[in-house]
């Protein structure tokens, strides 16, 4: 009889443990904690200012392995992200992760890279215990530990070293999303709040890629809400992932914002009130939506709430998307039933005031003009004269070092037209595109430490 009773109690305890849904957890290692949690490293050093890790001098590649991290609760899903800096398309970093498996560890899984894919192989993304779904870790069982590895690479010593100063991991129990109570969340009505920005309609950014760039367009609006100067088109093409062939890989968009000074991570929210707290702390949120509003996926900027609890967003998919109010039930279903996945940003270094000064300086010190003709073409007898040459003009108000470069839409350097010290004045530079294929190209003028970018179109 005692044995039967013991078995009955054991079954009850097992049932309770199995039904427990583990809470969300967020773990981030910024540079101060990151440098104290290194298990091993090679070819990598702390930067002189102590704010990031970078390659040692005369080293092309190095790595850091971070000591295993342990979560308070088990998880079976995770959202990795990272913040660092890359200076050209001949350098970059790659982030990998692994989990307990069998009597040891799983293989290292690649969770992302920045900026250009300069490696011979992308690396593994799956093993029998789980996989990385582009940017989303999905495991077949619950674990409580993980490790990060960061590989920093440059293909030439003349390239400035890439650097990294933060890795993040937002972990969850998949059952939290499965059990979401939409009606309860709809009745959550935070206090009135609103964040303004310069609105960007994604389809107006570019006729070719406009339909695919909701994610970088939304983050461009977030940057503009902090008064940070950004070219939405250039931000989008820089974000493009050439391996996955996507503009919206979550950690890449977060990383691109880090290049502009923001502290960011891929996160989740489970209630509107939780999101409201971030806005109140001068944070920004980009919401990843699904059905019923956007079955194929979409990103919008959370702008705030009305005095009666309705949700305000800046929706780049709509020409009238500034301060747009969707049906709250549909919006709640579209965000929270998809998992409440988001980008969360803060502006810790007062980038706003710095950028305002920079913008005034740019306006007064030099100007970059639209190339002419544009489009330009090698088609004989066409309206563009059948000439694959176009003229790029710019104006300097004072002597300075000048660099003018051409890039393709993926950020690959095509040509350097100018790289010298120039006196004040108006300059006109001819660019011959006869060896190039049809498409959109970027030209960047750098004067001193500041740059301006415009795009041009070649037709053949």
N, C-alpha and C positions, 0 to 999 in steps of 0.2 A: 504493500500500500504506500509506503514511504517512497519507494522507487517511482511508482506511477505519478505521485504528487510532484516529485522532483522533475520528472520529464515534462509535466504540464507547465510548471513554472519556467523551465528552460525554453519551452516553445513560446510562451508569452514574451519573455525577454528578447528572444530572437526576432519575433514579429515586430516589437517596438523598435528595435535597432534598425530593422530593414525599412520600416516606414518613415524613419526620420529623414527629413529633407535638410541637407546641410546648407548653411547660409553662404552668401557671396563673401568673397575675401579679396582684398586688393593688396598686392605686395609690390613695392617699388624700391629700387636701389639707385639713389642719386650718388654723385661722386663721393661725398663724404663717407657714406656707408659702403659704397662699391669698393673703394680702395682698401677697406678693412676686411673684405670678404673674398679675397683672391686665393684660390687653391693652387693655381700654377699659372705662369705666364712665360712667354718667350718673345723677344724682339719688341716688347712694348714697354713704355715708360709713362710716368705721370708728366703732364705738360708743365712748363715752367710756372704758369700761373696757378697750377694745382687744381684746375677746373675740369680736366678731362684726361682720358688716356689716349696716347698717340703712339705711332711707331718710333722706335729708336732711330737715330741718325744712321744713314747708310744701310737701312734694312728695308726690304721690299714687302715682307709679310711677317706678321706676328699674331699672337693669339692670347686671350685671357680666358681661363676657366674659373668660374665663380663657385665658391663652396656650395654644397647642397643646401637648399632652402626647404624648410619644413612648414607646412600650413597647420593652422589650428584645427581645421576640419578637413575631411577628405573631399575630393573633387573629381569630376570626370570631364570637365570642359575648361578651356582656358583661352584668354585673349592676350597674346604677347604684344609689346610695343617697345620702342626705343627712341632716344633722343641723342643726336650727335651732329657732326658737321663734316661735309665733304666739299673739296674746293675745285675739283675738275673731274672730267669723265675718265681719267686714267687712275683713279683711286676710289676706294670705297670700303665698306665694312659689311660683314654678313653675321647674322645672329642665329644661333642654333640652340636647341633645348633637348633634354633627355629626361626619362622618367624611370622609376624602379621597374625592373622586369626580370622575372625569374629570380635567380640568386644574385643578380647584379643590376646593370642598367640597360635600357634600350639603346639602339643606335642613336647617334646625334641626328636630330631632325632639323632641317632648315626652316626657319619661320619668317625669313625676310632678308633683304639686302638693301643697301643704299650706296650710291645712287644708280650707277650703271652696272650691269651684270658683267663684270670683267673676269669672272672665274671660268675655268674650263668646264666644270660641272656645277649644277645647281646644288646637288647633294640630295640625301634621302628625305622623303616626306612621309614615310609610313613604315610600320612594322606590325607584327601580328597583334600587338596590344593597343594600337591606335594609329592616328594619322593627323597630319596638318592639312586641313581643307583650305588651301590658299593662305589664309591668315587666322585660322580658327582651329585650335587644338581640340580633338575629339578622341576620347579614350574609351575603351570597351569595359574598363573596370575602374573602381575608385582608387586613387593614390593620394599620398600626402607629402610627396617630395618631388623636387625637380632640380636640375642644374642648367645654367646658361653657359654657353661658350660664345665669345665674340672674336671673329677673325678680321683683322685690319690688313688691307692690301693696297699696294700701288704698283703699277706696271713699270714705272720709271722713277729713279731717285730725284729727278727734277720736279716731280709732283709733290706738293705739300701733303704731309701726312693727313689721312682722315682721323677723326677723333670721335669718342663716344663718352657721354657723361651720365647716362641713365638707361636702365632697363626696367620694364614693368611687366607684371603678370596679374591679370584679373581672372580669378578662378571661381567656378560655379558648379552647382549640382544641376544637371539637365532637367531634373524634375521640377525645379523652381519655375522654369519657363512653361513646362507642360501643365502645371497646376495654376497658372495665372488666373486671377479673378478680375476680369475686365470690368464688370459692373461696380465692384468695390473701388477700383482705381478711378473710374469715371467720376465717382462721387467725391474724390479728393480734389478740393478747390483751394489751391494756394492763393496767397494775397496778390494783389495787383502788382505788376512789374512789366517793364518794357526796355529792350535794348535796341537802339537804332543802329543802322549801318548804311553803307552805300549798296543798294540792291544790284544784283547781277542776275540777269536772265540767261541761263546756261546756253540756250540755243543761239543767242546773239553773240556769244564769245567767238564762235567759229562755225562756219557752215558744215565742216567735215566732222569734227569731233564733238560738236555741241550736245548731241543726244547722249553722249557717254560720260559726261564730266560733272554730274551732279555732286559727287564727293569733293573734288578739288574746288568747284565753284562755291559750295557751301563754306568750305574752310577759307576761301578768299574773302567771303563776306565777314567771317569771324575776324580775320586779320584787319579788314577795313573798320570793323566796329571798335577796334583798338587804335584806329588812326594809323595803321601800318600800311605803307605804300606797297601794293602788290599788283602785278599784271596777271589777271586771271588766266589768260591763255598760257603764258609762260609757266605759271604755277601748275597748270594742268599737264602740260607736256613733260615737265620735270617729274611729276608724280607718276607718269606712265610706267608700268611694270612690263619690261620687254619679255620676261620669262612667262608670266601669266597672261600677258597681252590685255591688261586691264588698267583703267585709270583710278579704280576705287579700292585698291588693296589697302586695308585699314591702317596697318602700321606705317606704310609708306606715306600716306597723307599726313599722319601725325608727325612723322619725321620731317616732312617738307616744311610744316609749320615751325618746327624747332629751328630750321635754318633762318627763320625770321625772328627768332628770339623767344618763342612761346614754349612753355613747359606743358607737355601734353601726354596723353595716354589713351589707349582704347579701354573703355569701361562699360559698365551696365548701370541702368537705373530700374527700380521696381515700382516707384510711385512718383507722381508729379511733385509731391512735396520734397522728396529727396533732390529732384532736379532743381527745384526752386532755391534750395539752400546754396547750390553752386552758383547760380546767377547772382544771388545776394552777396556772395563773396567775390564778385567781379570775375567769375569764371564764365566760360562759354561752352555750349553743348551743341554738337552736331548729331542729329538723331538718324539712325539707320532704320528705315521703314520697309514694311512688306505689305501683304494683303490686309485689308481689302483695298486700301488706297493705291498702293503701288505693288502689284503682284511680282514684278520683275526686280524690285528693290529700288530704293531711292534715298537720298540724304537731304535733310532740311536743317536750317539753323533754328534752334529754340530761341524765340525772341522774348517770351514772357507770358503773362496771363492777364485777362481782363478782370474788372472788378467783380464779375459774377463767376469767375473760375474757368472761363473758356481759355483754350490754349492758343497763343499767337506764335506763328512761325514765319520765317522768311523762306519761301519755297522757290528755288531757282527753276523749277520745271514750268512755272506759270508766269506769263508776262506781267500779270498783276499780283505776283506772289509776295510782294512786300507787305508785311504786317497781315498775313493771310490767316483766316480762321477756318480750319477744317471742322467737320462734324466731330465732336469730342469722342464719341464712342468709336467711330471709325479710326480716328487717329490713335486712340488708346490701343485698339486692337492691332493696328499696323505696327506700333512701336513695341509695346510690352509683350504681346503674344509672339513677337519675333525675338524676344529676349532683352529688350531695352538696351541693345548695343548702341554705343555712341563713341564720339571723340570728346574728351573733356580737356579744355585748355585753360591755363592761367597765364597772366602776363607778369612774371615776378620781377623783371628787371627794368620796369618803367620804360618799355620800348616806345610807348606813345610819344613822350616828350622828345626822345632822341630822333624818332622818325619825322616828327613835325619840323624840327630844325633842318633835317636832311632834305625834306621836300622843298623848303624855301631856298636852300642852297642850290639844289638842282635847277630850280626854275631860273635863278639869277646867274648861274655860272656857265651852263652850256645847254644846248638844245639839240635834239635829234629829230630830223624831219622824215616824213614818209618818202620812201624811194619812188622814183619816177622813171619810166612808166611802171605802174603796178595795176594789174598783172603785167609781166613782161613775157615775151614768147619768141620761140624759134620757128613758129609757123609762117611760112612764106606767104606774103600777101594778106596776112591777117590784120585785124583792126589794131593790133599792137605792133605792126610794122615788121614782123618776122625777125626781130632782133633779140637775141638771148641776153642782151646787156641792159642793165638798169643802173641808175645813178643814186647813190646814197649821199645825202648832204647833212652836215651838222655845223653848229656854231659854237665857238669858244669865246668867252668874254675875257679870259686871262690865260697866260701860258700854263701848260700842264702836260703831264704824261698822258698819252692817248692810245687806246687800243680799240680796234674795230674788228669784230669777228662774225662769221656766219655759222649758223648751226642748223641741223635738220630738226624736225618736230620731236625727235626722241632725245634731243640734247647733244647729239654727236657733233663735234666740231668739223666744219667743212673747209673753212679757209680763214686765214688771218689777213685782212686787207691793210690794216695800219697797226703799227706797234712802235711808237716813237714819241719824243717830246715835241710838242707843237706850240707855236705862238698863237695869240688871239686872232680870231678871224673866222670866215666862212670857208668850209672845205667841201669839195665834191669828189667822191670816189666812185669809179666805175666798177661794177661787178659783173663778170661774165659767167652765166650759168649754162653754157653750151654743153658742158660735160655732166650736167646733173639731170635727174629725171624730173618729171612734172611733180608739183606738190608745193606745200607751204614751207617756207624757210624763215628762220629767225635771224635778225642782225642785232648785235649788242654793242653799244658804244660805252666804253669805260673811260672816264676822265678822273684821274687821281684814284680815289677809293669808291667813287660812285658810278652807277651804271644806269642806262636807259635802254629799253628793248622795244623793237617793233617787228612786225612780220610782213612778209612779201610772198607773192605767189608767182611761180613759174609755170607756164603752159607750153606743152610741146605737141 
